[in-house]
Amino acid sequence: MNQDPCSKCQHPLVWQGQYHCEHCVKDYIKVGFCPDCEAQLEKLQACGASNYFCNSCNELKSKSRVRFEYRATE
């Protein structure tokens, strides 16, 4: 079980192939934002590692500095 809270009801989100709130019955995606320019980051995955790239700054960003938020899927 994931301990990240739902942005609407604050109940914990559950990982079911995507983030899901059982209380609100909604699915969410995790979106990262650049700590420097606030642009949405592109997630790059290779060899089991995840990195985040900012197309505005044109550089990789450290995961520890990235601001994440959960957005409801349509």
C-alpha positions as CSV (number, residue, x, y, z in Angstrom):
1,M,0.0,0.0,0.0
2,N,1.3,3.5,-0.9
3,Q,1.2,6.1,1.9
4,D,0.7,9.1,-0.4
5,P,-2.7,10.8,0.4
6,C,-5.5,11.5,-2.1
7,S,-5.6,15.2,-2.8
8,K,-9.4,15.3,-2.4
9,C,-10.1,13.1,0.7
10,Q,-6.6,12.5,2.2
11,H,-7.1,8.7,2.3
12,P,-4.0,6.7,1.2
13,L,-3.6,6.0,-2.5
14,V,-3.2,2.3,-3.5
15,W,-1.0,1.2,-6.4
16,Q,-3.1,-0.9,-8.8
17,G,-1.0,-0.4,-12.0
18,Q,-1.7,3.2,-11.4
19,Y,-2.5,5.2,-8.2
20,H,-6.1,4.7,-7.0
21,C,-8.2,6.2,-4.2
22,E,-10.7,3.5,-3.0
23,H,-12.7,6.2,-1.1
24,C,-13.2,8.6,-4.1
25,V,-13.1,5.7,-6.7
26,K,-10.6,7.8,-8.8
27,D,-7.4,7.0,-10.5
28,Y,-4.4,9.3,-10.4
29,I,-1.1,9.8,-12.2
30,K,2.1,11.1,-10.5
31,V,3.5,14.2,-12.2
32,G,6.9,15.7,-11.5
33,F,7.7,19.4,-11.8
34,C,11.1,21.1,-12.2
35,P,12.4,22.6,-9.0
36,D,13.9,25.5,-10.9
37,C,11.4,26.6,-13.6
38,E,8.2,24.6,-12.5
39,A,7.8,23.0,-16.0
40,Q,6.4,19.5,-16.1
41,L,9.2,16.9,-16.3
42,E,9.7,14.0,-18.6
43,K,10.4,10.7,-16.8
44,L,13.1,8.6,-18.4
45,Q,13.5,5.0,-17.4
46,A,16.4,2.7,-18.4
47,C,18.1,-0.3,-16.7
48,G,15.8,-0.1,-13.7
49,A,16.7,3.6,-13.0
50,S,14.4,6.5,-13.2
51,N,15.6,10.0,-14.1
52,Y,13.7,13.3,-14.7
53,F,14.5,15.6,-17.6
54,C,13.3,19.2,-17.9
55,N,12.8,20.3,-21.5
56,S,12.7,24.0,-20.5
57,C,16.1,23.9,-18.7
58,N,17.4,21.2,-21.0
59,E,19.0,19.2,-18.2
60,L,18.4,16.2,-15.9
61,K,16.9,17.0,-12.4
62,S,17.6,15.1,-9.2
63,K,14.6,13.1,-8.0
64,S,15.2,14.4,-4.5
65,R,14.5,18.0,-5.7
66,V,11.5,17.2,-8.0
67,R,8.1,18.4,-6.7
68,F,5.5,15.7,-7.3
69,E,1.7,16.0,-7.4
70,Y,-1.1,13.6,-8.2
71,R,-3.6,14.4,-11.0
72,A,-6.8,12.7,-11.5
73,T,-7.1,10.8,-14.8
74,E,-10.2,11.6,-17.0
